[in-house]
């Protein structure tokens, strides 16, 4: 006579912490692969490279946090491993929070560089328009009224480009800094949670 075992009898033979470790390690491995891809080729001296790198790191940081949280849950019963992981989370969280200062500094520098480039190009075009206005015969089939209208359009476009550059830089900076600080604080909290002694 066969006996039927209830579905609940299989649940006890599986350890959910082991499953969390597998998923957590997969998340960490995926984050490291992404980090290697976006880092290569490294160019720390290039402002645009640093901004792009930090933006992509901040965008992927939630995967890192999720992976570390799952691994932390899987190692709660192993005191030495848990404390090492907690220390790593504390250091990494502080690094994320401090790196937001670099992102702010680079964002301001990039904005100033973009505005200088726009102003420089606008000045070159404006000087050509002024030359054409001072010497009407140098540009055939163009009236002085058209040159005046072109100069006015150029001023409007320059103002719009500068405003767009400021807005884009500000949005990108807020997004990156926000992600880095939130994940950094969460990592610090995760580290503190793992470092405290378990409740009896």
Sine and cosine of phi, psi and omega as CSV:
sin_phi,cos_phi,sin_psi,cos_psi,sin_omega,cos_omega
0.00,0.00,0.80,-0.60,-0.04,-1.00
-1.00,0.08,0.53,-0.85,0.04,-1.00
-0.94,-0.35,0.68,-0.73,0.04,-1.00
-1.00,-0.04,0.78,-0.62,0.04,-1.00
-0.99,-0.10,0.62,-0.78,-0.02,-1.00
-0.96,0.28,0.47,-0.89,0.02,-1.00
-0.85,0.53,-0.49,0.87,-0.04,-1.00
-0.92,0.38,-0.36,0.93,-0.02,-1.00
-0.94,0.34,-0.38,0.92,0.02,-1.00
-0.99,0.15,-0.46,0.89,-0.07,-1.00
-0.90,0.44,-0.63,0.78,-0.04,-1.00
-0.91,0.42,-0.38,0.93,-0.03,-1.00
-0.99,0.13,-0.14,0.99,0.01,-1.00
-0.96,-0.29,0.62,-0.79,0.01,-1.00
-0.97,-0.23,0.92,-0.39,-0.01,-1.00
-0.88,0.47,-0.46,0.89,0.02,-1.00
-0.91,0.40,-0.56,0.83,0.06,-1.00
-0.91,0.42,-0.65,0.76,0.05,-1.00
-0.90,0.43,-0.64,0.77,0.03,-1.00
-0.89,0.46,-0.63,0.77,0.03,-1.00
-0.89,0.45,-0.66,0.75,0.00,-1.00
-0.89,0.46,-0.76,0.65,-0.01,-1.00
-0.91,0.41,-0.65,0.76,0.01,-1.00
-0.89,0.46,-0.71,0.71,0.02,-1.00
-0.91,0.42,-0.57,0.82,0.06,-1.00
-0.90,0.43,-0.66,0.75,0.05,-1.00
-0.89,0.45,-0.69,0.72,0.01,-1.00
-0.91,0.42,-0.66,0.75,0.02,-1.00
-0.90,0.44,-0.67,0.74,0.04,-1.00
-0.89,0.47,-0.65,0.76,0.03,-1.00
-0.90,0.44,-0.67,0.74,-0.01,-1.00
-0.91,0.41,-0.60,0.80,0.05,-1.00
-0.90,0.43,-0.72,0.70,0.05,-1.00
-0.87,0.50,-0.66,0.75,-0.01,-1.00
-0.89,0.45,-0.65,0.76,0.02,-1.00
-0.91,0.43,-0.62,0.78,-0.03,-1.00
-0.93,0.37,-0.71,0.70,-0.05,-1.00
-0.97,0.24,-0.32,0.95,0.02,-1.00
-0.98,0.19,-0.51,0.86,-0.09,-1.00
-1.00,0.04,0.73,-0.68,-0.18,0.98
-0.99,0.14,0.68,-0.74,-0.03,-1.00
-0.94,0.35,0.64,-0.77,0.02,-1.00
-0.51,-0.86,0.93,0.36,-0.11,-0.99
-0.88,0.47,-0.43,0.91,-0.01,-1.00
-0.97,0.22,-0.22,0.98,-0.03,-1.00
-1.00,-0.01,0.84,-0.54,-0.05,-1.00
-0.89,0.46,-0.71,0.70,-0.02,-1.00
-0.91,0.42,-0.60,0.80,0.03,-1.00
-0.90,0.44,-0.69,0.72,-0.01,-1.00
-0.89,0.45,-0.68,0.73,-0.01,-1.00
-0.90,0.44,-0.72,0.69,0.02,-1.00
-0.89,0.45,-0.64,0.77,0.01,-1.00
-0.90,0.44,-0.75,0.66,-0.03,-1.00
-0.92,0.39,-0.56,0.83,0.04,-1.00
-0.90,0.43,-0.68,0.73,-0.01,-1.00
-0.94,0.34,-0.59,0.81,0.06,-1.00
-0.89,0.45,-0.69,0.72,0.00,-1.00
-0.91,0.41,-0.58,0.81,0.03,-1.00
-0.91,0.41,-0.55,0.84,-0.05,-1.00
-1.00,-0.09,-0.05,1.00,-0.13,-0.99
-0.90,0.43,-0.45,0.89,-0.01,-1.00
-0.91,0.41,-0.52,0.86,0.06,-1.00
-0.91,0.41,-0.65,0.76,0.05,-1.00
-0.88,0.48,-0.73,0.68,0.00,-1.00
-0.88,0.48,-0.72,0.69,-0.01,-1.00
-0.88,0.47,-0.70,0.72,0.00,-1.00
-0.90,0.44,-0.69,0.72,0.01,-1.00
-0.92,0.40,-0.60,0.80,0.03,-1.00
-0.90,0.43,-0.66,0.75,0.01,-1.00
-0.92,0.38,-0.66,0.75,0.03,-1.00
-0.91,0.42,-0.64,0.77,0.03,-1.00
-0.87,0.49,-0.70,0.72,0.03,-1.00
-0.88,0.47,-0.61,0.79,-0.01,-1.00
-0.95,0.31,-0.33,0.94,-0.04,-1.00
-0.94,-0.33,0.27,0.96,-0.04,-1.00
-0.88,0.48,-0.48,0.88,-0.03,-1.00
-0.99,0.12,-0.17,0.99,-0.04,-1.00
-0.94,-0.34,0.99,-0.17,-0.17,-0.98
-0.87,0.49,-0.75,0.66,-0.07,-1.00
-0.89,0.45,-0.72,0.70,0.00,-1.00
-0.91,0.40,-0.63,0.78,0.00,-1.00
-0.90,0.43,-0.66,0.75,-0.01,-1.00
-0.93,0.36,-0.61,0.79,0.06,-1.00
-0.90,0.43,-0.68,0.73,0.03,-1.00
-0.91,0.42,-0.61,0.80,0.04,-1.00
-0.89,0.45,-0.67,0.74,0.03,-1.00
-0.90,0.44,-0.65,0.76,0.04,-1.00
-0.88,0.47,-0.68,0.73,0.01,-1.00
-0.90,0.44,-0.65,0.76,0.02,-1.00
-0.89,0.46,-0.72,0.70,0.00,-1.00
-0.91,0.41,-0.71,0.71,-0.01,-1.00
-0.90,0.43,-0.64,0.77,0.03,-1.00
-0.89,0.45,-0.68,0.73,0.04,-1.00
-0.90,0.44,-0.62,0.78,0.03,-1.00
-0.89,0.45,-0.68,0.73,0.03,-1.00
-0.88,0.48,-0.71,0.70,-0.01,-1.00
-0.90,0.44,-0.67,0.74,0.00,-1.00
-0.94,0.35,-0.53,0.85,-0.01,-1.00
-0.92,0.38,-0.34,0.94,0.05,-1.00
-0.90,0.43,-0.46,0.89,0.06,-1.00
-0.91,0.42,-0.67,0.74,0.05,-1.00
-0.89,0.46,-0.65,0.76,0.01,-1.00
-0.89,0.45,-0.67,0.74,0.03,-1.00
-0.89,0.45,-0.72,0.70,-0.02,-1.00
-0.89,0.46,-0.71,0.70,0.00,-1.00
-0.92,0.40,-0.59,0.81,0.02,-1.00
-0.90,0.44,-0.67,0.74,0.03,-1.00
-0.90,0.43,-0.69,0.72,0.01,-1.00
-0.90,0.44,-0.65,0.76,0.01,-1.00
-0.92,0.40,-0.64,0.77,0.03,-1.00
-0.89,0.46,-0.70,0.71,0.01,-1.00
-0.90,0.44,-0.62,0.78,0.02,-1.00
-0.91,0.41,-0.67,0.74,0.01,-1.00
-0.91,0.42,-0.67,0.74,0.01,-1.00
-0.91,0.41,-0.61,0.79,0.04,-1.00
-0.90,0.43,-0.66,0.75,0.01,-1.00
-0.90,0.44,-0.70,0.72,0.02,-1.00
-0.89,0.46,-0.71,0.70,-0.01,-1.00
-0.90,0.44,-0.65,0.76,-0.01,-1.00
-0.90,0.43,-0.71,0.70,0.01,-1.00
-0.91,0.40,-0.63,0.78,0.03,-1.00
-0.91,0.42,-0.62,0.78,0.02,-1.00
-0.90,0.44,-0.64,0.77,0.02,-1.00
-0.89,0.45,-0.71,0.70,0.00,-1.00
-0.92,0.39,-0.64,0.77,0.00,-1.00
-0.90,0.44,-0.62,0.78,0.02,-1.00
-0.91,0.41,-0.59,0.81,0.05,-1.00
-0.92,0.40,-0.62,0.78,0.05,-1.00
-0.90,0.43,-0.66,0.75,0.00,-1.00
-0.90,0.43,-0.61,0.79,0.07,-1.00
-0.89,0.45,-0.67,0.74,0.01,-1.00
-0.92,0.40,-0.57,0.82,0.03,-1.00
-0.94,0.34,-0.59,0.81,0.00,-1.00
-0.97,0.24,-0.39,0.92,0.02,-1.00
-0.77,-0.64,0.99,0.16,-0.11,-0.99
-0.84,0.54,-0.49,0.87,-0.04,-1.00
-0.97,0.26,-0.22,0.98,-0.05,-1.00
-0.95,0.30,-0.40,0.92,0.00,-1.00
-0.85,-0.53,0.98,-0.18,-0.02,-1.00
-0.95,0.32,0.44,-0.90,0.06,-1.00
0.90,0.43,0.32,0.95,0.05,-1.00
-0.81,-0.58,0.85,-0.53,-0.03,-1.00
-1.00,0.07,0.36,-0.93,0.06,-1.00
-0.86,0.51,-0.54,0.84,0.04,-1.00
-0.90,0.43,-0.63,0.77,0.03,-1.00
-0.91,0.42,-0.63,0.78,0.03,-1.00
-0.91,0.41,-0.64,0.77,0.05,-1.00
-0.90,0.43,-0.67,0.74,0.03,-1.00
-0.90,0.43,-0.64,0.77,0.03,-1.00
-0.89,0.45,-0.65,0.76,0.03,-1.00
-0.89,0.45,-0.66,0.75,0.02,-1.00
-0.92,0.40,-0.66,0.75,0.04,-1.00
-0.89,0.45,-0.62,0.78,0.02,-1.00
-0.89,0.46,-0.68,0.74,0.01,-1.00
-0.88,0.47,-0.66,0.75,0.02,-1.00
-0.91,0.42,-0.66,0.75,0.00,-1.00
-0.92,0.40,-0.62,0.78,0.03,-1.00
-0.89,0.45,-0.69,0.73,0.03,-1.00
-0.88,0.47,-0.67,0.74,0.00,-1.00
-0.92,0.40,-0.66,0.76,0.01,-1.00
-0.90,0.43,-0.65,0.76,0.02,-1.00
-0.90,0.43,-0.67,0.75,0.01,-1.00
-0.91,0.41,-0.65,0.76,0.04,-1.00
-0.90,0.44,-0.67,0.74,0.01,-1.00
-0.88,0.47,-0.68,0.74,0.01,-1.00
-0.90,0.43,-0.72,0.70,-0.04,-1.00
-0.90,0.43,-0.70,0.71,-0.01,-1.00
-0.89,0.45,-0.71,0.71,0.00,-1.00
-0.90,0.44,-0.65,0.76,-0.02,-1.00
-0.91,0.41,-0.71,0.71,0.00,-1.00
-0.89,0.45,-0.71,0.71,0.00,-1.00
-0.89,0.46,-0.68,0.73,-0.01,-1.00
-0.90,0.43,-0.70,0.72,0.00,-1.00
-0.90,0.45,-0.67,0.74,0.01,-1.00
-0.88,0.47,-0.75,0.66,-0.03,-1.00
-0.91,0.41,-0.74,0.67,-0.02,-1.00
-0.90,0.44,-0.67,0.75,0.01,-1.00
-0.86,0.50,-0.73,0.68,0.01,-1.00
-0.88,0.47,-0.71,0.70,-0.05,-1.00
-0.89,0.45,-0.68,0.74,-0.03,-1.00
-0.94,0.35,-0.70,0.71,-0.02,-1.00
-0.88,0.47,-0.75,0.66,0.00,-1.00
-0.92,0.39,-0.62,0.79,0.03,-1.00
-0.88,0.48,-0.72,0.69,0.03,-1.00
-0.91,0.41,-0.60,0.80,0.03,-1.00
-0.91,0.41,-0.62,0.79,0.04,-1.00
-0.92,0.40,-0.63,0.77,0.05,-1.00
-0.89,0.45,-0.68,0.73,0.06,-1.00
-0.89,0.45,-0.63,0.77,0.04,-1.00
-0.90,0.43,-0.65,0.76,0.03,-1.00
-0.90,0.43,-0.65,0.76,0.03,-1.00
-0.91,0.41,-0.60,0.80,0.03,-1.00
-0.90,0.43,-0.68,0.73,-0.01,-1.00
-0.96,0.29,-0.43,0.90,-0.04,-1.00
-0.99,0.13,-0.35,0.94,-0.06,-1.00
-0.98,0.22,0.49,-0.87,-0.01,-1.00
-0.92,0.38,0.57,-0.82,0.00,-1.00
-0.92,0.38,0.52,-0.86,0.04,-1.00
-0.98,0.20,0.64,-0.76,0.02,-1.00
-0.99,0.15,0.00,0.00,0.00,0.00
